[in-house]
Amino acid sequence: MNNTAQTCGRWASKPRQRLVQYIFSKLAVWRKNYRTRRHLSDLPEHLLDDIGYNESEVQKEIQKPFWRD
């Protein structure tokens, strides 16, 4: 019986580990979205021209919430 409990414990921890990894990966993506949109809003117009963005595209992008791609 003890051996069965240990086996079940191992199986239960893997989904939990995957959930934690998923949460941390989402948080990392959200942080990246927030930071890159903030940096995009600070770029001068000549640099926006260099990367092929105009002002309306920048406004559209920086108005997105951080959780949207």
VOBA-1610 file (N, C-alpha, C; in pm, whole numbers, padded with zeros to 5 digits, always signed):
BEGIN
Met+00082-00119+00000Met+00000+00000+00000Met+00086+00125+00000Asn+00192+00123+00075Asn+00281+00239+00082Asn+00344+00268-00054Asn+00380+00162-00125Asn+00440+00178-00257Asn+00341+00244-00354Thr+00214+00209-00346Thr+00111+00268-00431Thr+00095+00417-00401Ala+00100+00454-00275Ala+00088+00595-00238Ala+00205+00676-00293Gln+00324+00619-00290Gln+00441+00689-00345Gln+00428+00707-00495Thr+00380+00604-00564Thr+00362+00613-00709Thr+00258+00719-00743Cys+00147+00719-00671Cys+00043+00820-00696Cys+00095+00960-00666Gly+00176+00973-00565Gly+00235+01102-00531Gly+00324+01155-00643Arg+00400+01065-00704Arg+00487+01106-00816Arg+00404+01152-00934Trp+00295+01082-00965Trp+00211+01119-01078Trp+00140+01250-01053Ala+00103+01274-00930Ala+00030+01398-00896Ala+00121+01519-00905Ser+00250+01502-00879Ser+00340+01617-00879Ser+00372+01665-01021Lys+00370+01576-01120Lys+00404+01618-01257Lys+00304+01718-01313Pro+00173+01696-01303Pro+00081+01800-01351Pro+00097+01930-01276Arg+00127+01922-01149Arg+00148+02043-01070Arg+00273+02117-01118Gln+00378+02042-01150Gln+00500+02105-01203Gln+00472+02171-01338Arg+00395+02105-01421Arg+00361+02162-01551Arg+00279+02289-01535Leu+00189+02287-01440Leu+00107+02406-01414Leu+00194+02522-01368Val+00286+02495-01278Val+00376+02601-01230Val+00462+02653-01345Gln+00514+02563-01427Gln+00594+02606-01543Gln+00510+02690-01639Tyr+00387+02649-01661Tyr+00298+02724-01749Tyr+00272+02865-01694Ile+00247+02873-01565Ile+00222+03004-01503Ile+00342+03093-01516Phe+00462+03041-01487Phe+00582+03123-01497Phe+00611+03163-01641Ser+00584+03075-01737Ser+00608+03113-01876Ser+00510+03221-01920Lys+00384+03213-01875Lys+00287+03318-01907Lys+00330+03452-01846Leu+00374+03447-01721Leu+00419+03570-01657Leu+00537+03631-01732Ala+00628+03548-01780Ala+00742+03598-01855Ala+00698+03664-01986Val+00604+03603-02056Val+00553+03660-02181Val+00481+03792-02153Trp+00400+03795-02049Trp+00329+03918-02014Trp+00426+04029-01979Arg+00531+03996-01906Arg+00631+04097-01870Arg+00701+04150-01995Lys+00733+04058-02086Lys+00797+04100-02212Lys+00705+04190-02292Asn+00577+04154-02300Asn+00480+04238-02373Asn+00474+04378-02312Tyr+00465+04384-02180Tyr+00457+04513-02112Tyr+00582+04597-02140Arg+00699+04536-02126Arg+00824+04611-02145Arg+00844+04654-02289Thr+00818+04566-02384Thr+00842+04603-02524Thr+00743+04709-02570Arg+00620+04703-02523Arg+00523+04807-02560Arg+00558+04940-02497Arg+00608+04935-02376Arg+00651+05059-02311Arg+00770+05119-02386His+00865+05036-02426His+00980+05085-02503His+00937+05137-02640Leu+00843+05069-02701Leu+00793+05113-02831Leu+00732+05253-02820Ser+00662+05278-02712Ser+00599+05409-02695Ser+00702+05520-02675Asp+00822+05485-02631Asp+00927+05584-02606Asp+01016+05610-02727Leu+01002+05532-02833Leu+01090+05549-02949Leu+01058+05677-03026Pro+01161+05748-03070Pro+01137+05865-03155Pro+01090+05822-03294Glu+01032+05916-03365Glu+00971+05885-03494Glu+01070+05832-03597His+01192+05884-03597His+01288+05836-03697His+01323+05689-03675Leu+01322+05642-03550Leu+01347+05500-03525Leu+01225+05415-03560Leu+01107+05470-03540Leu+00986+05399-03582Leu+00985+05381-03733Asp+01031+05483-03806Asp+01042+05471-03951Asp+01140+05360-03990Asp+01249+05349-03914Asp+01349+05246-03942Asp+01293+05104-03927Ile+01204+05084-03831Ile+01149+04951-03811Ile+01017+04930-03885Gly+00972+05032-03957Gly+00854+05018-04042Gly+00721+05039-03972Tyr+00721+05113-03863Tyr+00596+05144-03792Tyr+00561+05290-03812Asn+00432+05318-03821Asn+00388+05457-03820Asn+00318+05484-03687Glu+00280+05607-03664Glu+00225+05646-03535Glu+00094+05573-03501Ser+00010+05552-03601Ser-00118+05483-03573Ser-00095+05337-03535Glu+00002+05273-03598Glu+00034+05134-03562Glu+00092+05125-03421Val+00173+05223-03385Val+00230+05226-03251Val+00120+05245-03148Gln+00030+05338-03172Gln-00080+05362-03079Gln-00168+05237-03062Lys-00194+05171-03173Lys-00273+05049-03167Lys-00203+04942-03084Glu-00074+04929-03101Glu+00003+04828-03028Glu+00015+04861-02880Ile+00044+04983-02845Ile+00067+05015-02704Ile-00064+05022-02625Gln-00178+05028-02693Gln-00305+05028-02622Gln-00353+04887-02588Lys-00286+04787-02642Lys-00323+04649-02610Lys-00287+04620-02465Pro-00368+04541-02396Pro-00329+04497-02262Pro-00209+04402-02270Phe-00134+04394-02164Phe-00012+04313-02166Phe-00039+04164-02189Trp-00159+04117-02160Trp-00186+03975-02175Trp-00225+03936-02317Arg-00240+04033-02406Arg-00273+04004-02545Arg-00147+04005-02629Asp-00141+03913-02724Asp-00026+03909-02816Asp-00051+03996-02935
//
